[in-house]
Structures are given as C-alpha cells and as structure tokens.
Amino acid sequence: MPIYEYRCRQCGAKFEKLRRMSEADQLTECPKCGTQESDRQLSCFATGGCGTTGGFT
C-alpha cells in the first residue's frame, strides 16, 4: 500500500496516511484537529544511486 500525504484545510497540518490506492481520495481525519477537511498533496520522492555513471561517458 502506498503512503499518501495530506494537508488539513482547517489547521494547515501536514500528515501521511498508509492507504489502498482505491481509498486515496476518501475523507481523511486530521490527527491534529480531528476535522475531515483535508486535501491529498502531490508527493515528491527521492531515489538513491551509486554516484557513478555506470561505465557510460
């Protein structure tokens, strides 16, 4: 299951939730204020590498 990021419309808190893809846009309760007024955010992720070009120049 993917982790989705949300932002509360009421208090502005940002939080993450582990959910099924089919549940991604369902109402999500803010852990800080308890309201269910949150929006799913666009997530950024990082990838790691070995720091070399792998022999290609």
N, CA, C, O and CB atoms as a CASP TS submission, in Angstrom:
PFRMAT TS
TARGET T0000
AUTHOR 0000-0000-0000
METHOD Language model
MODEL 1
PARENT N/A
ATOM      1  N   MET     1       0.835  -1.182   0.000  1.00  0.00           N
ATOM      2  CA  MET     1       0.000   0.000   0.000  1.00  0.00           C
ATOM      3  C   MET     1       0.881   1.247   0.000  1.00  0.00           C
ATOM      4  O   MET     1       1.886   1.306   0.707  1.00  0.00           O
ATOM      5  CB  MET     1      -0.950  -0.003   1.213  1.00  0.00           C
ATOM      6  N   PRO     2       0.498   2.232  -0.791  1.00  0.00           N
ATOM      7  CA  PRO     2       1.278   3.479  -0.833  1.00  0.00           C
ATOM      8  C   PRO     2       0.977   4.392   0.348  1.00  0.00           C
ATOM      9  O   PRO     2      -0.066   4.277   0.992  1.00  0.00           O
ATOM     10  CB  PRO     2       1.005   4.224  -2.129  1.00  0.00           C
ATOM     11  N   ILE     3       1.896   5.285   0.615  1.00  0.00           N
ATOM     12  CA  ILE     3       1.720   6.310   1.641  1.00  0.00           C
ATOM     13  C   ILE     3       1.334   7.601   0.921  1.00  0.00           C
ATOM     14  O   ILE     3       2.025   8.045   0.004  1.00  0.00           O
ATOM     15  CB  ILE     3       3.030   6.499   2.514  1.00  0.00           C
ATOM     16  N   TYR     4       0.233   8.189   1.345  1.00  0.00           N
ATOM     17  CA  TYR     4      -0.233   9.441   0.754  1.00  0.00           C
ATOM     18  C   TYR     4      -0.015  10.582   1.734  1.00  0.00           C
ATOM     19  O   TYR     4      -0.064  10.392   2.949  1.00  0.00           O
ATOM     20  CB  TYR     4      -1.724   9.344   0.359  1.00  0.00           C
ATOM     21  N   GLU     5       0.226  11.764   1.196  1.00  0.00           N
ATOM     22  CA  GLU     5       0.415  12.959   2.008  1.00  0.00           C
ATOM     23  C   GLU     5      -0.839  13.812   1.908  1.00  0.00           C
ATOM     24  O   GLU     5      -1.429  13.952   0.837  1.00  0.00           O
ATOM     25  CB  GLU     5       1.673  13.759   1.556  1.00  0.00           C
ATOM     26  N   TYR     6      -1.236  14.381   3.044  1.00  0.00           N
ATOM     27  CA  TYR     6      -2.429  15.210   3.108  1.00  0.00           C
ATOM     28  C   TYR     6      -2.113  16.512   3.824  1.00  0.00           C
ATOM     29  O   TYR     6      -1.142  16.601   4.574  1.00  0.00           O
ATOM     30  CB  TYR     6      -3.573  14.467   3.816  1.00  0.00           C
ATOM     31  N   ARG     7      -2.939  17.519   3.587  1.00  0.00           N
ATOM     32  CA  ARG     7      -2.848  18.798   4.294  1.00  0.00           C
ATOM     33  C   ARG     7      -4.243  19.170   4.748  1.00  0.00           C
ATOM     34  O   ARG     7      -5.185  19.160   3.956  1.00  0.00           O
ATOM     35  CB  ARG     7      -2.227  19.922   3.390  1.00  0.00           C
ATOM     36  N   CYS     8      -4.377  19.497   6.019  1.00  0.00           N
ATOM     37  CA  CYS     8      -5.653  19.844   6.613  1.00  0.00           C
ATOM     38  C   CYS     8      -6.058  21.256   6.191  1.00  0.00           C
ATOM     39  O   CYS     8      -5.252  22.181   6.292  1.00  0.00           O
ATOM     40  CB  CYS     8      -5.586  19.731   8.147  1.00  0.00           C
ATOM     41  N   ARG     9      -7.285  21.434   5.725  1.00  0.00           N
ATOM     42  CA  ARG     9      -7.781  22.757   5.345  1.00  0.00           C
ATOM     43  C   ARG     9      -8.066  23.624   6.571  1.00  0.00           C
ATOM     44  O   ARG     9      -8.000  24.851   6.497  1.00  0.00           O
ATOM     45  CB  ARG     9      -9.047  22.622   4.498  1.00  0.00           C
ATOM     46  N   GLN    10      -8.378  22.992   7.684  1.00  0.00           N
ATOM     47  CA  GLN    10      -8.757  23.715   8.901  1.00  0.00           C
ATOM     48  C   GLN    10      -7.536  24.299   9.632  1.00  0.00           C
ATOM     49  O   GLN    10      -7.487  25.500   9.899  1.00  0.00           O
ATOM     50  CB  GLN    10      -9.526  22.783   9.840  1.00  0.00           C
ATOM     51  N   CYS    11      -6.554  23.447   9.954  1.00  0.00           N
ATOM     52  CA  CYS    11      -5.414  23.902  10.770  1.00  0.00           C
ATOM     53  C   CYS    11      -4.094  23.964  10.000  1.00  0.00           C
ATOM     54  O   CYS    11      -3.107  24.485  10.519  1.00  0.00           O
ATOM     55  CB  CYS    11      -5.247  22.988  11.958  1.00  0.00           C
ATOM     56  N   GLY    12      -4.060  23.441   8.770  1.00  0.00           N
ATOM     57  CA  GLY    12      -2.854  23.510   7.950  1.00  0.00           C
ATOM     58  C   GLY    12      -1.835  22.411   8.215  1.00  0.00           C
ATOM     59  O   GLY    12      -0.757  22.409   7.621  1.00  0.00           O
ATOM     60  N   ALA    13      -2.168  21.471   9.109  1.00  0.00           N
ATOM     61  CA  ALA    13      -1.235  20.385   9.427  1.00  0.00           C
ATOM     62  C   ALA    13      -1.005  19.495   8.207  1.00  0.00           C
ATOM     63  O   ALA    13      -1.917  19.242   7.420  1.00  0.00           O
ATOM     64  CB  ALA    13      -1.767  19.544  10.605  1.00  0.00           C
ATOM     65  N   LYS    14       0.224  19.031   8.072  1.00  0.00           N
ATOM     66  CA  LYS    14       0.567  18.077   7.019  1.00  0.00           C
ATOM     67  C   LYS    14       0.788  16.729   7.672  1.00  0.00           C
ATOM     68  O   LYS    14       1.452  16.639   8.704  1.00  0.00           O
ATOM     69  CB  LYS    14       1.831  18.530   6.215  1.00  0.00           C
ATOM     70  N   PHE    15       0.230  15.665   7.072  1.00  0.00           N
ATOM     71  CA  PHE    15       0.380  14.336   7.636  1.00  0.00           C
ATOM     72  C   PHE    15       0.341  13.290   6.539  1.00  0.00           C
ATOM     73  O   PHE    15      -0.087  13.567   5.419  1.00  0.00           O
ATOM     74  CB  PHE    15      -0.707  14.063   8.669  1.00  0.00           C
ATOM     75  N   GLU    16       0.788  12.094   6.864  1.00  0.00           N
ATOM     76  CA  GLU    16       0.843  10.979   5.920  1.00  0.00           C
ATOM     77  C   GLU    16      -0.098   9.885   6.370  1.00  0.00           C
ATOM     78  O   GLU    16      -0.367   9.737   7.562  1.00  0.00           O
ATOM     79  CB  GLU    16       2.278  10.434   5.787  1.00  0.00           C
ATOM     80  N   LYS    17      -0.598   9.121   5.417  1.00  0.00           N
ATOM     81  CA  LYS    17      -1.516   8.032   5.722  1.00  0.00           C
ATOM     82  C   LYS    17      -1.232   6.868   4.778  1.00  0.00           C
ATOM     83  O   LYS    17      -1.131   7.051   3.565  1.00  0.00           O
ATOM     84  CB  LYS    17      -2.996   8.498   5.603  1.00  0.00           C
ATOM     85  N   LEU    18      -1.108   5.682   5.339  1.00  0.00           N
ATOM     86  CA  LEU    18      -0.922   4.462   4.555  1.00  0.00           C
ATOM     87  C   LEU    18      -2.298   3.962   4.155  1.00  0.00           C
ATOM     88  O   LEU    18      -3.094   3.592   5.018  1.00  0.00           O
ATOM     89  CB  LEU    18      -0.128   3.367   5.359  1.00  0.00           C
ATOM     90  N   ARG    19      -2.596   3.945   2.851  1.00  0.00           N
ATOM     91  CA  ARG    19      -3.930   3.577   2.373  1.00  0.00           C
ATOM     92  C   ARG    19      -3.848   2.813   1.068  1.00  0.00           C
ATOM     93  O   ARG    19      -2.844   2.861   0.357  1.00  0.00           O
ATOM     94  CB  ARG    19      -4.799   4.818   2.196  1.00  0.00           C
ATOM     95  N   ARG    20      -4.927   2.109   0.769  1.00  0.00           N
ATOM     96  CA  ARG    20      -5.051   1.465  -0.540  1.00  0.00           C
ATOM     97  C   ARG    20      -5.250   2.556  -1.590  1.00  0.00           C
ATOM     98  O   ARG    20      -5.762   3.633  -1.286  1.00  0.00           O
ATOM     99  CB  ARG    20      -6.241   0.434  -0.563  1.00  0.00           C
ATOM    100  N   MET    21      -4.847   2.273  -2.809  1.00  0.00           N
ATOM    101  CA  MET    21      -4.998   3.263  -3.885  1.00  0.00           C
ATOM    102  C   MET    21      -6.463   3.642  -4.078  1.00  0.00           C
ATOM    103  O   MET    21      -6.768   4.797  -4.377  1.00  0.00           O
ATOM    104  CB  MET    21      -4.416   2.719  -5.203  1.00  0.00           C
ATOM    105  N   SER    22      -7.362   2.692  -3.913  1.00  0.00           N
ATOM    106  CA  SER    22      -8.791   2.959  -4.089  1.00  0.00           C
ATOM    107  C   SER    22      -9.350   3.866  -2.995  1.00  0.00           C
ATOM    108  O   SER    22     -10.443   4.409  -3.155  1.00  0.00           O
ATOM    109  CB  SER    22      -9.563   1.652  -4.113  1.00  0.00           C
ATOM    110  N   GLU    23      -8.627   4.045  -1.889  1.00  0.00           N
ATOM    111  CA  GLU    23      -9.077   4.874  -0.775  1.00  0.00           C
ATOM    112  C   GLU    23      -8.379   6.232  -0.730  1.00  0.00           C
ATOM    113  O   GLU    23      -8.628   7.021   0.182  1.00  0.00           O
ATOM    114  CB  GLU    23      -8.851   4.147   0.527  1.00  0.00           C
ATOM    115  N   ALA    24      -7.521   6.511  -1.689  1.00  0.00           N
ATOM    116  CA  ALA    24      -6.665   7.700  -1.655  1.00  0.00           C
ATOM    117  C   ALA    24      -7.432   9.006  -1.533  1.00  0.00           C
ATOM    118  O   ALA    24      -6.966   9.922  -0.855  1.00  0.00           O
ATOM    119  CB  ALA    24      -5.822   7.745  -2.884  1.00  0.00           C
ATOM    120  N   ASP    25      -8.598   9.121  -2.171  1.00  0.00           N
ATOM    121  CA  ASP    25      -9.339  10.377  -2.173  1.00  0.00           C
ATOM    122  C   ASP    25     -10.515  10.392  -1.199  1.00  0.00           C
ATOM    123  O   ASP    25     -11.307  11.334  -1.207  1.00  0.00           O
ATOM    124  CB  ASP    25      -9.836  10.660  -3.554  1.00  0.00           C
ATOM    125  N   GLN    26     -10.638   9.369  -0.368  1.00  0.00           N
ATOM    126  CA  GLN    26     -11.706   9.361   0.627  1.00  0.00           C
ATOM    127  C   GLN    26     -11.395  10.356   1.747  1.00  0.00           C
ATOM    128  O   GLN    26     -10.246  10.761   1.926  1.00  0.00           O
ATOM    129  CB  GLN    26     -11.899   7.942   1.203  1.00  0.00           C
ATOM    130  N   LEU    27     -12.424  10.742   2.495  1.00  0.00           N
ATOM    131  CA  LEU    27     -12.231  11.658   3.616  1.00  0.00           C
ATOM    132  C   LEU    27     -11.188  11.107   4.571  1.00  0.00           C
ATOM    133  O   LEU    27     -11.166   9.914   4.872  1.00  0.00           O
ATOM    134  CB  LEU    27     -13.556  11.901   4.356  1.00  0.00           C
ATOM    135  N   THR    28     -10.325  11.994   5.041  1.00  0.00           N
ATOM    136  CA  THR    28      -9.236  11.611   5.932  1.00  0.00           C
ATOM    137  C   THR    28      -9.225  12.536   7.131  1.00  0.00           C
ATOM    138  O   THR    28      -9.207  13.757   6.975  1.00  0.00           O
ATOM    139  CB  THR    28      -7.876  11.648   5.199  1.00  0.00           C
ATOM    140  N   GLU    29      -9.235  11.970   8.319  1.00  0.00           N
ATOM    141  CA  GLU    29      -9.251  12.765   9.542  1.00  0.00           C
ATOM    142  C   GLU    29      -7.868  13.300   9.874  1.00  0.00           C
ATOM    143  O   GLU    29      -6.880  12.566   9.858  1.00  0.00           O
ATOM    144  CB  GLU    29      -9.780  11.938  10.702  1.00  0.00           C
ATOM    145  N   CYS    30      -7.816  14.594  10.176  1.00  0.00           N
ATOM    146  CA  CYS    30      -6.572  15.228  10.590  1.00  0.00           C
ATOM    147  C   CYS    30      -6.213  14.757  11.997  1.00  0.00           C
ATOM    148  O   CYS    30      -7.046  14.849  12.899  1.00  0.00           O
ATOM    149  CB  CYS    30      -6.693  16.776  10.538  1.00  0.00           C
ATOM    150  N   PRO    31      -5.002  14.258  12.208  1.00  0.00           N
ATOM    151  CA  PRO    31      -4.614  13.797  13.538  1.00  0.00           C
ATOM    152  C   PRO    31      -4.422  14.930  14.543  1.00  0.00           C
ATOM    153  O   PRO    31      -4.387  14.684  15.749  1.00  0.00           O
ATOM    154  CB  PRO    31      -3.348  13.001  13.441  1.00  0.00           C
ATOM    155  N   LYS    32      -4.296  16.169  14.063  1.00  0.00           N
ATOM    156  CA  LYS    32      -4.074  17.304  14.961  1.00  0.00           C
ATOM    157  C   LYS    32      -5.390  17.900  15.472  1.00  0.00           C
ATOM    158  O   LYS    32      -5.553  18.094  16.676  1.00  0.00           O
ATOM    159  CB  LYS    32      -3.263  18.381  14.246  1.00  0.00           C
ATOM    160  N   CYS    33      -6.329  18.191  14.564  1.00  0.00           N
ATOM    161  CA  CYS    33      -7.558  18.868  14.978  1.00  0.00           C
ATOM    162  C   CYS    33      -8.816  18.008  14.854  1.00  0.00           C
ATOM    163  O   CYS    33      -9.865  18.376  15.381  1.00  0.00           O
ATOM    164  CB  CYS    33      -7.734  20.108  14.168  1.00  0.00           C
ATOM    165  N   GLY    34      -8.725  16.867  14.166  1.00  0.00           N
ATOM    166  CA  GLY    34      -9.842  15.935  14.074  1.00  0.00           C
ATOM    167  C   GLY    34     -10.838  16.193  12.957  1.00  0.00           C
ATOM    168  O   GLY    34     -11.751  15.391  12.763  1.00  0.00           O
ATOM    169  N   THR    35     -10.694  17.285  12.218  1.00  0.00           N
ATOM    170  CA  THR    35     -11.614  17.558  11.124  1.00  0.00           C
ATOM    171  C   THR    35     -11.350  16.601   9.964  1.00  0.00           C
ATOM    172  O   THR    35     -10.256  16.048   9.847  1.00  0.00           O
ATOM    173  CB  THR    35     -11.485  19.020  10.659  1.00  0.00           C
ATOM    174  N   GLN    36     -12.345  16.409   9.112  1.00  0.00           N
ATOM    175  CA  GLN    36     -12.167  15.557   7.943  1.00  0.00           C
ATOM    176  C   GLN    36     -12.042  16.393   6.676  1.00  0.00           C
ATOM    177  O   GLN    36     -12.372  15.927   5.586  1.00  0.00           O
ATOM    178  CB  GLN    36     -13.330  14.574   7.814  1.00  0.00           C
ATOM    179  N   GLU    37     -11.574  17.612   6.818  1.00  0.00           N
ATOM    180  CA  GLU    37     -11.378  18.518   5.693  1.00  0.00           C
ATOM    181  C   GLU    37      -9.900  18.563   5.321  1.00  0.00           C
ATOM    182  O   GLU    37      -9.187  19.496   5.691  1.00  0.00           O
ATOM    183  CB  GLU    37     -11.899  19.935   6.029  1.00  0.00           C
ATOM    184  N   SER    38      -9.449  17.554   4.591  1.00  0.00           N
ATOM    185  CA  SER    38      -8.044  17.515   4.176  1.00  0.00           C
ATOM    186  C   SER    38      -7.959  17.249   2.684  1.00  0.00           C
ATOM    187  O   SER    38      -8.852  16.643   2.092  1.00  0.00           O
ATOM    188  CB  SER    38      -7.262  16.436   4.963  1.00  0.00           C
ATOM    189  N   ASP    39      -6.891  17.704   2.099  1.00  0.00           N
ATOM    190  CA  ASP    39      -6.648  17.523   0.667  1.00  0.00           C
ATOM    191  C   ASP    39      -5.396  16.689   0.466  1.00  0.00           C
ATOM    192  O   ASP    39      -4.394  16.875   1.157  1.00  0.00           O
ATOM    193  CB  ASP    39      -6.512  18.887  -0.051  1.00  0.00           C
ATOM    194  N   ARG    40      -5.462  15.770  -0.487  1.00  0.00           N
ATOM    195  CA  ARG    40      -4.285  14.972  -0.811  1.00  0.00           C
ATOM    196  C   ARG    40      -3.297  15.867  -1.542  1.00  0.00           C
ATOM    197  O   ARG    40      -3.682  16.642  -2.417  1.00  0.00           O
ATOM    198  CB  ARG    40      -4.658  13.721  -1.672  1.00  0.00           C
ATOM    199  N   GLN    41      -2.032  15.759  -1.184  1.00  0.00           N
ATOM    200  CA  GLN    41      -0.976  16.585  -1.748  1.00  0.00           C
ATOM    201  C   GLN    41      -0.179  15.809  -2.794  1.00  0.00           C
ATOM    202  O   GLN    41      -0.147  14.578  -2.781  1.00  0.00           O
ATOM    203  CB  GLN    41      -0.049  17.094  -0.642  1.00  0.00           C
ATOM    204  N   LEU    42       0.446  16.527  -3.673  1.00  0.00           N
ATOM    205  CA  LEU    42       1.347  15.934  -4.649  1.00  0.00           C
ATOM    206  C   LEU    42       2.649  15.592  -3.930  1.00  0.00           C
ATOM    207  O   LEU    42       3.280  16.468  -3.340  1.00  0.00           O
ATOM    208  CB  LEU    42       1.597  16.901  -5.862  1.00  0.00           C
ATOM    209  N   SER    43       3.046  14.346  -3.976  1.00  0.00           N
ATOM    210  CA  SER    43       4.237  13.897  -3.250  1.00  0.00           C
ATOM    211  C   SER    43       5.468  13.938  -4.127  1.00  0.00           C
ATOM    212  O   SER    43       5.405  13.697  -5.333  1.00  0.00           O
ATOM    213  CB  SER    43       4.036  12.490  -2.712  1.00  0.00           C
ATOM    214  N   CYS    44       6.576  14.244  -3.508  1.00  0.00           N
ATOM    215  CA  CYS    44       7.875  14.178  -4.161  1.00  0.00           C
ATOM    216  C   CYS    44       8.663  13.057  -3.502  1.00  0.00           C
ATOM    217  O   CYS    44       8.531  12.829  -2.299  1.00  0.00           O
ATOM    218  CB  CYS    44       8.639  15.545  -4.069  1.00  0.00           C
ATOM    219  N   PHE    45       9.458  12.374  -4.257  1.00  0.00           N
ATOM    220  CA  PHE    45      10.264  11.319  -3.673  1.00  0.00           C
ATOM    221  C   PHE    45      11.669  11.378  -4.230  1.00  0.00           C
ATOM    222  O   PHE    45      11.908  11.938  -5.301  1.00  0.00           O
ATOM    223  CB  PHE    45       9.639   9.947  -3.931  1.00  0.00           C
ATOM    224  N   ALA    46      12.590  10.797  -3.495  1.00  0.00           N
ATOM    225  CA  ALA    46      13.994  10.803  -3.898  1.00  0.00           C
ATOM    226  C   ALA    46      14.427   9.385  -4.224  1.00  0.00           C
ATOM    227  O   ALA    46      13.911   8.414  -3.671  1.00  0.00           O
ATOM    228  CB  ALA    46      14.892  11.407  -2.789  1.00  0.00           C
ATOM    229  N   THR    47      15.374   9.290  -5.124  1.00  0.00           N
ATOM    230  CA  THR    47      15.959   7.988  -5.431  1.00  0.00           C
ATOM    231  C   THR    47      17.443   8.055  -5.141  1.00  0.00           C
ATOM    232  O   THR    47      18.072   9.104  -5.282  1.00  0.00           O
ATOM    233  CB  THR    47      15.696   7.576  -6.912  1.00  0.00           C
ATOM    234  N   GLY    48      17.982   6.951  -4.744  1.00  0.00           N
ATOM    235  CA  GLY    48      19.411   6.894  -4.456  1.00  0.00           C
ATOM    236  C   GLY    48      20.149   6.224  -5.591  1.00  0.00           C
ATOM    237  O   GLY    48      19.580   5.428  -6.338  1.00  0.00           O
ATOM    238  N   GLY    49      21.386   6.544  -5.710  1.00  0.00           N
ATOM    239  CA  GLY    49      22.216   5.935  -6.737  1.00  0.00           C
ATOM    240  C   GLY    49      23.614   5.725  -6.198  1.00  0.00           C
ATOM    241  O   GLY    49      23.943   6.154  -5.093  1.00  0.00           O
ATOM    242  N   CYS    50      24.412   5.073  -6.976  1.00  0.00           N
ATOM    243  CA  CYS    50      25.757   4.780  -6.515  1.00  0.00           C
ATOM    244  C   CYS    50      26.707   5.962  -6.759  1.00  0.00           C
ATOM    245  O   CYS    50      27.857   5.933  -6.321  1.00  0.00           O
ATOM    246  CB  CYS    50      26.284   3.527  -7.209  1.00  0.00           C
ATOM    247  N   GLY    51      26.232   6.988  -7.449  1.00  0.00           N
ATOM    248  CA  GLY    51      27.073   8.162  -7.657  1.00  0.00           C
ATOM    249  C   GLY    51      28.043   8.042  -8.834  1.00  0.00           C
ATOM    250  O   GLY    51      28.885   8.917  -9.031  1.00  0.00           O
ATOM    251  N   THR    52      27.933   6.983  -9.601  1.00  0.00           N
ATOM    252  CA  THR    52      28.790   6.820 -10.765  1.00  0.00           C
ATOM    253  C   THR    52      27.917   6.784 -12.017  1.00  0.00           C
ATOM    254  O   THR    52      26.693   6.693 -11.928  1.00  0.00           O
ATOM    255  CB  THR    52      29.655   5.528 -10.649  1.00  0.00           C
ATOM    256  N   THR    53      28.545   6.855 -13.155  1.00  0.00           N
ATOM    257  CA  THR    53      27.814   6.798 -14.410  1.00  0.00           C
ATOM    258  C   THR    53      27.662   5.380 -14.892  1.00  0.00           C
ATOM    259  O   THR    53      27.114   5.163 -15.973  1.00  0.00           O
ATOM    260  CB  THR    53      28.503   7.627 -15.462  1.00  0.00           C
ATOM    261  N   GLY    54      28.119   4.410 -14.142  1.00  0.00           N
ATOM    262  CA  GLY    54      27.964   3.020 -14.520  1.00  0.00           C
ATOM    263  C   GLY    54      28.815   2.616 -15.714  1.00  0.00           C
ATOM    264  O   GLY    54      28.489   1.658 -16.414  1.00  0.00           O
ATOM    265  N   GLY    55      29.891   3.332 -15.949  1.00  0.00           N
ATOM    266  CA  GLY    55      30.781   2.992 -17.050  1.00  0.00           C
ATOM    267  C   GLY    55      30.458   3.720 -18.339  1.00  0.00           C
ATOM    268  O   GLY    55      31.198   3.599 -19.315  1.00  0.00           O
ATOM    269  N   PHE    56      29.355   4.481 -18.363  1.00  0.00           N
ATOM    270  CA  PHE    56      28.988   5.209 -19.560  1.00  0.00           C
ATOM    271  C   PHE    56      29.517   6.632 -19.451  1.00  0.00           C
ATOM    272  O   PHE    56      29.474   7.232 -18.377  1.00  0.00           O
ATOM    273  CB  PHE    56      27.455   5.198 -19.771  1.00  0.00           C
ATOM    274  N   THR    57      30.004   7.163 -20.534  1.00  0.00           N
ATOM    275  CA  THR    57      30.511   8.521 -20.550  1.00  0.00           C
ATOM    276  C   THR    57      29.850   9.332 -21.621  1.00  0.00           C
ATOM    277  O   THR    57      30.159  10.513 -21.781  1.00  0.00           O
ATOM    278  CB  THR    57      31.997   8.532 -20.742  1.00  0.00           C
TER
END
